[in-house]
Amino acid sequence: METDLAFIWAGLIAFAVIAYVVMDGFDLGAGILFPWHPHQHDRDTIMNTIAPVWDGNETWLVLGGGGLLAVFPLAYATVLPALYMPLIVMLLALIFRGVAFEFRWRTERGKFLWDWSFAGGSMIAAMMQGIALGALVQGIRIENRAYAGGWWDWLSPFSLLTGVALVIGYVLLGATWLVMKTEGELQARARAQARIAGIATLVLIGIVSIWTPFLDPVYFERWFTFPTAAFSVLVPFAVLLLAFVLFNGLSGDNDWQPFVAALGIFMLCFAGIGISFYPHIVPPSLTIAEAAAPDSSLAFLLVGAAVLVPVIIAYTAYAYWVFRGKVRTGEGYH
């Protein structure tokens, strides 16, 4: 029973993380693209495309982090000390960009400061998320159920690569979001940016995918022995298929197709990470069952999650439905 509940909760937390990445990813990507749109009316339009939904997107970050603490306390206690620096910097960056959403509309003379806070906060938050992911993939040293690594173990060539890869991936999400939500010159510029970001994203996915199996023998075995080796063929094939859909949509006049394809690419990448991790929650040594809280706690918290998660999904879907359609210059949330 305890093991079953632990794996149910692992699935819920994985869902929350993926939901955060694909939802907050496009608004972080739009923020990273901010400096590449020099006209204030374009920047206003970009911000108005994400202003109604950005704070709701970050609900999933809170759910994932809070769920990890409550349900997998041992994982939380080992991951947090290993990733203190990137996580603290990420949260500070998210605060800066969150404040910029409101303050840039209150001033004209100092608007450039909030523009850079928004763009810089988006860039730094995305980079730190990618670095934290890379540090987790490369493994966290645990001895006697405690973190046994150093202060700078999170910083490595691989984690820097995943940081850059996630930034570029978020740019792809942000650009395709703008293709879907805007029109005219701004949309045309976003299409061009999406093409460049799409090519760079695919290249970086390839580099990270080739490097990952050599980080740990378990990863190598998982990707190149039957039956999980089947995913080594299926996942890259599916990514290439979605890449075709992405570029086909960008070259045509379909506004939503590129965004959906970019979301699919992200989901496949995280599916690949999940295949490499399973059954560990903190590789290479801490499994889902070992890190889980007592079964009574898991069952109690699952009752709350059964109510809370559908509510979050419902109000998120409602917000996107209410603010659907194109955002034109001079119109929007502010």
C-alpha positions as CSV (number, residue, x, y, z in Angstrom):
1,M,0.0,0.0,0.0
2,E,2.8,2.4,1.0
3,T,4.7,1.7,-2.2
4,D,1.5,2.2,-4.4
5,L,0.8,5.5,-2.7
6,A,4.4,6.6,-3.1
7,F,4.3,6.0,-6.9
8,I,0.9,7.7,-7.2
9,W,2.4,10.8,-5.5
10,A,5.6,10.6,-7.6
11,G,3.3,10.7,-10.6
12,L,1.4,13.7,-9.2
13,I,4.6,15.7,-8.5
14,A,6.0,14.8,-11.9
15,F,2.7,16.1,-13.4
16,A,3.0,19.3,-11.4
17,V,6.6,19.8,-12.6
18,I,5.8,19.2,-16.2
19,A,2.7,21.5,-15.9
20,Y,4.9,24.2,-14.5
21,V,7.6,23.9,-17.1
22,V,5.3,24.0,-20.1
23,M,3.1,26.8,-18.7
24,D,5.6,29.0,-17.0
25,G,8.1,28.2,-19.7
26,F,6.4,30.2,-22.4
27,D,6.1,33.3,-20.2
28,L,9.7,33.0,-19.1
29,G,10.5,32.6,-22.8
30,A,8.5,35.7,-23.7
31,G,10.4,37.6,-21.0
32,I,13.8,36.5,-22.4
33,L,12.7,37.7,-25.9
34,F,11.7,41.2,-24.4
35,P,15.0,43.0,-25.3
36,W,14.7,41.7,-28.9
37,H,11.5,43.7,-29.4
38,P,12.7,47.3,-29.0
39,H,9.4,49.1,-29.5
40,Q,7.4,49.9,-26.3
41,H,4.1,49.0,-27.9
42,D,5.4,45.6,-28.8
43,R,6.7,45.0,-25.3
44,D,3.3,46.1,-23.9
45,T,1.6,43.6,-26.1
46,I,4.0,40.8,-25.2
47,M,3.4,41.4,-21.5
48,N,-0.4,41.6,-22.0
49,T,-0.4,38.2,-23.6
50,I,0.9,36.6,-20.4
51,A,-0.2,39.0,-17.7
52,P,-3.6,37.3,-17.0
53,V,-2.1,33.8,-16.6
54,W,1.6,34.0,-15.4
55,D,0.8,33.9,-11.6
56,G,-1.5,31.0,-12.0
57,N,1.2,29.2,-14.0
58,E,3.5,29.4,-10.9
59,T,0.9,27.6,-8.8
60,W,2.3,24.4,-10.2
61,L,5.8,25.3,-8.9
62,V,4.4,25.7,-5.4
63,L,2.5,22.5,-5.6
64,G,5.6,20.6,-6.8
65,G,7.9,22.0,-4.1
66,G,5.3,21.7,-1.3
67,G,4.4,18.2,-2.4
68,L,8.0,17.1,-2.4
69,L,8.4,18.4,1.2
70,A,5.3,16.8,2.5
71,V,5.4,13.5,0.6
72,F,9.1,12.8,0.0
73,P,10.8,14.6,3.0
74,L,14.0,12.7,2.6
75,A,14.3,13.7,-1.1
76,Y,13.6,17.3,-0.1
77,A,16.2,17.2,2.6
78,T,18.9,16.0,0.3
79,V,18.0,17.9,-2.9
80,L,17.6,21.3,-1.2
81,P,21.1,21.5,0.3
82,A,22.6,20.3,-3.0
83,L,20.8,23.0,-5.0
84,Y,20.6,25.9,-2.5
85,M,22.4,28.4,-4.7
86,P,20.5,27.9,-8.0
87,L,17.1,27.6,-6.3
88,I,17.6,30.8,-4.2
89,V,18.8,32.7,-7.3
90,M,15.8,31.4,-9.3
91,L,13.3,32.5,-6.6
92,L,14.9,36.0,-6.4
93,A,14.7,36.3,-10.2
94,L,11.1,35.2,-10.2
95,I,10.4,37.9,-7.6
96,F,12.0,40.6,-9.7
97,R,10.0,39.6,-12.8
98,G,6.8,39.3,-10.8
99,V,7.2,42.8,-9.4
100,A,8.0,44.1,-12.9
101,F,4.6,43.0,-14.2
102,E,2.9,45.7,-12.1
103,F,5.6,48.4,-11.6
104,R,6.5,48.9,-15.3
105,W,3.0,50.2,-15.9
106,R,3.3,52.8,-13.1
107,T,6.1,54.8,-14.5
108,E,7.4,56.2,-17.8
109,R,10.8,57.5,-16.8
110,G,11.9,54.4,-15.0
111,K,10.1,51.9,-17.3
112,F,13.4,50.7,-18.8
113,L,14.5,49.5,-15.3
114,W,11.5,47.3,-15.0
115,D,11.8,46.1,-18.6
116,W,15.3,44.9,-17.7
117,S,14.1,43.4,-14.4
118,F,11.5,41.4,-16.4
119,A,13.9,40.3,-19.0
120,G,16.8,39.6,-16.7
121,G,14.6,37.8,-14.1
122,S,13.2,35.6,-16.9
123,M,16.6,34.8,-18.2
124,I,18.2,34.0,-14.8
125,A,15.2,32.0,-13.6
126,A,15.3,29.8,-16.7
127,M,19.0,29.3,-16.5
128,M,18.9,28.4,-12.8
129,Q,16.1,25.9,-13.5
130,G,18.1,24.3,-16.2
131,I,21.3,24.1,-14.0
132,A,19.3,22.6,-11.2
133,L,17.9,20.0,-13.5
134,G,21.3,19.2,-14.9
135,A,22.7,18.8,-11.4
136,L,19.9,16.5,-10.5
137,V,20.5,14.3,-13.6
138,Q,24.2,14.1,-13.0
139,G,23.5,12.8,-9.5
140,I,23.6,13.9,-5.9
141,R,25.9,12.3,-3.4
142,I,24.1,10.9,-0.4
143,E,25.6,9.2,2.6
144,N,23.7,8.1,5.7
145,R,20.5,9.6,4.3
146,A,22.0,13.1,4.0
147,Y,23.6,15.2,1.3
148,A,27.4,14.5,1.3
149,G,28.5,16.7,-1.6
150,G,30.1,20.1,-1.7
151,W,28.7,23.6,-2.0
152,W,29.6,23.9,-5.7
153,D,28.8,20.3,-6.9
154,W,25.7,21.7,-8.8
155,L,28.0,23.6,-11.1
156,S,29.5,21.5,-13.9
157,P,29.9,21.6,-17.7
158,F,26.8,19.3,-18.0
159,S,24.6,21.5,-15.7
160,L,25.7,24.6,-17.6
161,L,24.7,22.9,-20.8
162,T,21.3,22.0,-19.5
163,G,20.9,25.5,-18.3
164,V,21.6,26.9,-21.7
165,A,19.4,24.2,-23.3
166,L,16.4,25.1,-21.1
167,V,16.8,28.9,-21.8
168,I,16.8,28.2,-25.5
169,G,13.8,25.8,-25.1
170,Y,11.9,28.4,-23.2
171,V,12.7,30.9,-26.0
172,L,11.1,28.5,-28.4
173,L,8.0,28.2,-26.2
174,G,7.8,32.0,-25.8
175,A,8.2,32.7,-29.5
176,T,5.6,30.1,-30.5
177,W,3.2,31.6,-27.9
178,L,3.6,35.0,-29.4
179,V,3.0,33.5,-32.9
180,M,-0.3,32.2,-31.5
181,K,-1.3,35.3,-29.5
182,T,-0.2,38.2,-31.7
183,E,-0.4,39.4,-35.3
184,G,1.3,41.6,-37.8
185,E,4.9,42.6,-37.5
186,L,5.3,41.3,-34.0
187,Q,4.0,37.9,-35.0
188,A,6.3,37.8,-38.1
189,R,9.3,38.6,-35.9
190,A,8.2,35.9,-33.4
191,R,8.0,33.4,-36.3
192,A,11.6,34.2,-37.3
193,Q,12.8,33.9,-33.7
194,A,10.9,30.5,-33.3
195,R,12.7,29.1,-36.3
196,I,16.1,29.9,-34.9
197,A,15.2,28.8,-31.4
198,G,13.7,25.6,-32.8
199,I,16.9,24.6,-34.6
200,A,19.1,25.5,-31.6
201,T,16.7,23.5,-29.2
202,L,16.9,20.4,-31.4
203,V,20.7,20.6,-31.5
204,L,21.0,21.0,-27.8
205,I,18.5,18.2,-27.1
206,G,20.7,16.0,-29.2
207,I,23.9,16.9,-27.3
208,V,22.3,16.5,-23.9
209,S,20.8,13.1,-25.0
210,I,24.1,11.8,-26.2
211,W,25.9,13.0,-23.0
212,T,23.4,11.8,-20.4
213,P,23.9,8.0,-20.8
214,F,27.6,8.4,-20.0
215,L,27.0,10.2,-16.7
216,D,26.0,7.0,-15.0
217,P,26.1,3.3,-15.9
218,V,22.4,3.0,-14.9
219,Y,21.4,5.6,-17.5
220,F,23.5,3.8,-20.1
221,E,21.9,0.4,-19.3
222,R,18.4,2.0,-19.2
223,W,18.7,3.5,-22.7
224,F,20.6,0.7,-24.4
225,T,19.1,-2.6,-23.0
226,F,15.7,-4.2,-23.7
227,P,12.9,-3.3,-23.0
228,T,13.6,0.4,-22.2
229,A,15.9,0.6,-25.2
230,A,12.8,0.8,-27.3
231,F,12.4,4.4,-26.1
232,S,15.8,5.2,-27.4
233,V,14.3,4.8,-30.8
234,L,10.7,5.9,-30.2
235,V,11.4,9.2,-28.3
236,P,13.9,10.7,-30.9
237,F,11.6,9.6,-33.7
238,A,8.7,11.4,-32.0
239,V,10.8,14.5,-31.4
240,L,11.7,14.6,-35.1
241,L,8.0,14.2,-36.0
242,L,7.1,17.1,-33.8
243,A,9.9,19.1,-35.2
244,F,8.4,18.7,-38.6
245,V,5.1,19.8,-37.3
246,L,6.7,22.8,-35.6
247,F,8.5,24.0,-38.7
248,N,5.6,23.2,-41.0
249,G,3.4,25.4,-38.8
250,L,6.0,28.2,-38.8
251,S,6.3,28.2,-42.5
252,G,2.5,28.3,-43.0
253,D,-0.3,30.4,-41.6
254,N,-1.3,28.1,-38.7
255,D,-0.9,30.1,-35.5
256,W,-1.4,27.4,-32.9
257,Q,0.4,24.4,-34.5
258,P,3.9,25.6,-33.6
259,F,3.1,26.1,-29.9
260,V,1.4,22.7,-29.6
261,A,4.4,21.1,-31.3
262,A,6.9,22.9,-29.0
263,L,4.9,21.7,-25.9
264,G,5.0,18.2,-27.2
265,I,8.8,18.3,-27.6
266,F,9.2,19.5,-24.0
267,M,6.9,16.7,-22.8
268,L,8.9,14.1,-24.7
269,C,12.2,15.4,-23.2
270,F,10.8,15.1,-19.7
271,A,9.5,11.6,-20.5
272,G,13.1,10.7,-21.4
273,I,14.3,12.1,-18.1
274,G,11.7,10.1,-16.3
275,I,12.8,6.9,-18.0
276,S,16.4,7.6,-17.0
277,F,15.4,8.3,-13.3
278,Y,12.9,5.5,-12.6
279,P,12.6,4.2,-9.9
280,H,14.9,6.8,-8.3
281,I,13.7,10.2,-7.2
282,V,17.2,11.4,-6.4
283,P,19.7,9.6,-8.6
284,P,21.8,7.6,-8.3
285,S,20.9,6.1,-4.9
286,L,17.5,7.3,-3.4
287,T,14.4,5.5,-4.7
288,I,10.8,6.7,-4.6
289,A,9.9,4.1,-2.0
290,E,12.9,4.9,0.2
291,A,12.2,8.7,0.2
292,A,8.4,8.4,0.8
293,A,6.7,9.6,4.0
294,P,4.7,7.0,6.1
295,D,1.7,5.5,4.3
296,S,-0.8,7.2,6.7
297,S,0.6,10.6,5.7
298,L,0.5,9.7,2.0
299,A,-3.1,8.6,2.2
300,F,-4.1,11.7,4.2
301,L,-2.4,14.1,1.8
302,L,-3.8,12.3,-1.2
303,V,-7.3,13.2,-0.1
304,G,-6.4,16.8,-0.2
305,A,-4.7,16.5,-3.5
306,A,-7.8,14.8,-5.0
307,V,-9.7,18.0,-4.2
308,L,-6.9,20.6,-4.8
309,V,-5.5,19.4,-8.1
310,P,-8.8,19.4,-10.1
311,V,-9.6,22.9,-8.7
312,I,-6.2,24.2,-9.9
313,I,-6.7,22.5,-13.3
314,A,-10.3,24.0,-13.5
315,Y,-9.4,27.6,-12.7
316,T,-6.3,27.4,-15.0
317,A,-8.4,26.2,-17.9
318,Y,-11.0,28.8,-17.2
319,A,-8.4,31.6,-17.2
320,Y,-7.0,30.5,-20.5
321,W,-10.5,30.2,-21.9
322,V,-11.5,33.7,-20.8
323,F,-8.3,35.3,-22.2
324,R,-8.2,33.2,-25.4
325,G,-7.6,34.8,-28.8
326,K,-5.3,37.5,-30.1
327,V,-3.9,40.3,-28.1
328,R,-3.7,43.5,-30.2
329,T,-1.7,46.7,-29.6
330,G,-3.4,48.9,-27.1
331,E,-5.6,46.0,-25.7
332,G,-5.0,43.6,-22.9
333,Y,-5.0,43.0,-19.2
334,H,-3.5,46.4,-18.2
